[in-house]
C-alpha cells in the first residue's frame, strides 16, 4: 500500500500542477471584468455644495467677493482612461457625462464598458478634446443647450457656472463663468483659435480595481477663482466666452480643481 501511495503521489502532484497552470492561463486570457462607477461631489474649501442650497449660501472668493452659485452649474467630463501600472496598456472610455450640479443630475456615472481587474492609473478629460469637440454632433448636448455659437467657434461648453456677486459698489450683479475652447472672434474673417488647448486632463492617481468599484471625484469650486490667477469678478464677470485671455486663465486655475475622493469596492 505504501508503495502504491508513493507511485500515485507524484502523479497527483503533476495533475494538480497542470490544472493550476491551465487555470492561470485561462485567467490571463479571460481576466475578470468589473464595473466602475464615478460619483461626483462638489465643495467650497470643504463645505459641501449641492443644487438644493447653493443659491442661498454665500461663498467668499480669494479676491474677496461674496458670491452665490447657480441656478445653472454644469460641466462635462469625457474619455475616462485606465492605464495599467505594470504595462502602460490603456482602456479609454470614449464617452462623456454632463454633470449638472444645479439640478443634482448625473452626479453618478457608470460606463457601459467593464474593466479587467488590476492596478490602474485613472484619469479623465474635463471638457472635450479638440478632435471630439465638433459642432452639433451630440444630440443630447444640443437638447441641453450646451452648444457654443458658430461666431465663437461652435462645439460645446466645458462648463457653465453662473451666479451672483457683490461688486465694488456694493450692488449685486450676475456672472457667467463659462469655459470653452479659447477663441478670438472676428466678425469679418471668422474666429481664430490660439494654439493652446483649454480642456484639462485630470489624473486621479493609482487605483487597485479588484471588484465592482465606486470612485469618488471631488471638485473644489473655490479653486476656479483662486490660482494661479486670483479671479476678479469686477473685471471678468460676463462675455468671457469670446475672451481668449479669460479662457486661458480658467484653464490654468482648473488644474487643481479635481481630486480623488473615496474609493469603495462592492
C-alpha positions in Angstrom: 0.0 0.0 0.0 2.8 2.4 0.9 4.4 1.6 -2.5 1.2 2.3 -4.4 0.8 5.6 -2.5 4.3 6.6 -3.3 3.7 5.9 -7.0 0.4 7.8 -7.0 1.6 10.9 -5.2 3.9 12.3 -7.9 1.1 11.8 -10.5 -1.4 13.6 -8.2 1.0 16.5 -7.8 1.7 16.6 -11.5 -2.0 16.6 -12.3 -2.7 19.3 -9.8 0.2 21.4 -11.1 -1.1 21.0 -14.7 -4.6 22.1 -13.6 -3.1 25.1 -11.8 -1.1 26.1 -14.9 -4.2 25.7 -17.0 -6.3 27.8 -14.6 -3.6 30.6 -14.6 -3.6 30.5 -18.4 -7.4 30.8 -18.6 -7.3 33.7 -16.0 -4.8 35.6 -18.1 -6.6 35.0 -21.4 -10.0 35.7 -19.8 -9.5 38.2 -17.0 -12.3 39.0 -14.7 -14.1 42.2 -15.7 -15.8 44.5 -13.2 -18.0 47.6 -13.2 -16.7 51.1 -12.3 -18.9 54.0 -11.2 -17.8 57.6 -10.8 -19.5 59.7 -8.1 -19.1 63.5 -8.4 -19.2 65.7 -5.4 -18.7 69.4 -5.0 -17.4 71.6 -2.2 -16.2 75.1 -1.5 -12.9 74.6 0.5 -14.5 71.6 2.3 -18.1 72.9 2.6 -20.4 70.7 0.6 -22.2 72.4 -2.3 -25.4 70.9 -3.7 -28.1 72.2 -6.0 -30.8 72.5 -3.4 -28.9 75.0 -1.2 -26.1 76.7 -3.3 -28.2 79.7 -4.4 -29.0 80.6 -0.7 -25.4 80.1 0.5 -22.8 82.8 0.4 -19.2 81.9 -0.6 -16.1 84.1 -0.3 -13.7 84.2 -3.3 -9.9 84.6 -2.9 -10.3 88.1 -4.3 -12.8 89.0 -1.5 -16.1 88.9 -3.4 -19.2 87.5 -1.8 -21.0 85.2 -4.3 -23.8 82.8 -4.7 -23.7 79.9 -7.2 -26.4 78.8 -9.6 -29.0 78.1 -10.6 -27.0 76.9 -13.6 -23.9 74.9 -12.8 -22.9 72.1 -15.1 -19.8 70.7 -16.7 -18.7 67.8 -18.9 -16.2 65.0 -18.3 -15.1 62.6 -21.0 -12.5 60.0 -22.0 -12.1 58.2 -18.7 -8.8 56.3 -19.1 -7.5 53.2 -17.2 -3.8 52.7 -17.7 -2.2 49.5 -16.3 0.7 50.4 -13.9 2.7 47.3 -14.9 2.4 47.6 -18.7 1.1 51.1 -19.7 -1.7 49.4 -21.6 -4.8 51.6 -21.6 -8.5 51.3 -21.9 -10.2 54.6 -22.8 -14.0 55.1 -22.4 -14.7 57.3 -25.4 -17.9 58.7 -23.9 -18.9 61.7 -21.8 -21.1 62.7 -18.9 -22.8 66.0 -18.4 -22.7 66.6 -14.6 -25.5 69.0 -13.6 -24.9 70.3 -10.1 -27.8 72.8 -10.3 -30.4 70.1 -10.7 -28.4 67.3 -8.9 -28.4 65.3 -12.1 -25.8 62.9 -13.5 -23.8 63.0 -10.3 -23.1 59.3 -10.7 -21.8 57.8 -14.0 -21.3 54.1 -14.8 -19.6 53.5 -18.1 -21.1 50.6 -20.1 -17.6 49.1 -20.7 -16.3 46.9 -17.9 -12.7 46.9 -16.9 -10.4 43.9 -16.2 -9.3 43.7 -12.6 -5.8 45.2 -11.9 -3.9 48.3 -10.7 -4.5 51.3 -12.9 -3.6 55.0 -13.2 -7.1 56.5 -13.7 -7.6 59.8 -15.5 -10.3 61.7 -17.4 -10.7 64.8 -19.6 -12.5 67.8 -18.2 -14.3 69.1 -21.3 -13.9 67.6 -24.7 -10.7 67.1 -26.7 -10.3 69.3 -29.8 -10.9 66.3 -32.1 -14.2 65.4 -30.3 -15.5 69.0 -29.8 -17.3 69.1 -33.2 -20.3 71.4 -33.6 -23.7 69.9 -33.5 -22.9 66.2 -33.4 -24.1 65.3 -29.8 -27.9 65.4 -29.8 -28.3 65.3 -26.0 -25.9 68.2 -25.6 -27.8 70.1 -28.3 -31.1 69.5 -26.4 -29.5 70.6 -23.2 -28.4 73.9 -24.9 -24.8 73.2 -24.1 -23.5 74.3 -27.5 -21.3 77.3 -28.4 -22.5 79.8 -31.1 -20.7 79.5 -34.5 -19.3 83.0 -34.2 -17.4 81.7 -31.2 -16.1 78.6 -32.9 -19.0 76.2 -32.3 -18.6 73.0 -30.5 -19.7 72.7 -26.9 -19.1 74.3 -23.5 -16.8 72.6 -21.0 -18.6 74.3 -18.1 -21.4 76.8 -17.4 -21.1 78.2 -13.9 -23.5 81.1 -13.2 -24.0 83.1 -10.1 -24.2 86.5 -8.5 -21.6 88.6 -6.7 -21.5 91.9 -4.8 -19.5 94.4 -6.9 -17.2 97.2 -5.6 -20.3 99.5 -5.4 -22.0 97.0 -3.1 -24.5 96.1 -5.8 -25.4 92.6 -6.7 -24.6 91.6 -10.3 -24.7 88.4 -12.2 -21.6 86.5 -13.5 -21.3 83.7 -16.2 -18.1 81.8 -15.7 -18.4 79.8 -19.0 -15.4 77.7 -20.1 -15.0 76.7 -23.8 -12.0 76.3 -26.2 -10.1 79.5 -26.4 -11.2 81.6 -29.3 -10.6 85.1 -30.8 -13.8 86.2 -32.5 -13.6 88.1 -35.8 -16.9 89.1 -37.5 -15.1 89.7 -40.8 -12.7 86.7 -41.2 -14.3 84.3 -38.8 -13.0 83.1 -35.4 -9.4 82.1 -34.8 -8.0 79.8 -32.1 -4.9 80.3 -30.0 -2.6 77.3 -30.1 -3.4 76.4 -26.5 -6.0 73.6 -25.7 -8.2 74.6 -22.7 -9.6 71.2 -21.9 -7.8 69.6 -18.9 -6.5 66.1 -18.3 -7.2 65.2 -14.7 -5.1 62.4 -13.1 -6.8 60.8 -10.1 -3.8 58.5 -9.3 -3.4 54.8 -8.9 -6.4 52.7 -8.0 -6.4 49.0 -7.5 -9.6 47.6 -9.1 -10.4 44.1 -7.8 -14.2 44.2 -7.6 -17.0 46.5 -8.7 -15.6 49.8 -7.7 -17.1 53.3 -7.0 -14.6 56.1 -7.4 -15.3 59.5 -5.8 -14.3 62.6 -7.8 -14.3 65.9 -5.8 -14.4 69.4 -7.3 -13.3 72.3 -5.1 -15.2 75.1 -6.8 -13.1 77.8 -4.9 -10.1 76.8 -7.0 -11.7 78.2 -10.2 -11.4 81.6 -8.6 -8.1 81.2 -6.7 -4.9 80.5 -8.6 -2.6 80.9 -10.1 -4.9 83.7 -11.3 -6.8 85.4 -8.4 -10.1 85.9 -10.2 -11.5 89.5 -10.0 -15.3 89.3 -10.8 -15.3 93.0 -11.2 -13.1 92.6 -14.3 -14.1 89.1 -15.5 -17.8 88.5 -15.0 -19.6 88.2 -18.3 -18.9 87.9 -22.0 -16.0 85.6 -21.2 -16.5 83.1 -24.0 -15.0 85.4 -26.6 -12.2 86.4 -24.3 -9.2 84.0 -25.0 -7.2 85.5 -22.1 -10.0 84.6 -19.7 -10.3 81.1 -21.2 -6.5 80.5 -20.7 -6.8 81.8 -17.1 -9.7 79.4 -16.5 -7.5 76.5 -17.8 -4.7 77.5 -15.5 -7.0 77.8 -12.5 -8.7 74.5 -13.3 -5.5 72.4 -12.9 -6.1 71.8 -9.2 -9.9 71.8 -9.1 -10.4 68.0 -9.1 -9.1 65.4 -6.7 -9.8 61.8 -5.8 -12.5 61.1 -3.3 -13.4 57.8 -1.6 -12.8 54.5 -3.4 -15.4 51.9 -2.4 -15.3 48.3 -3.6 -18.5 46.2 -3.6 
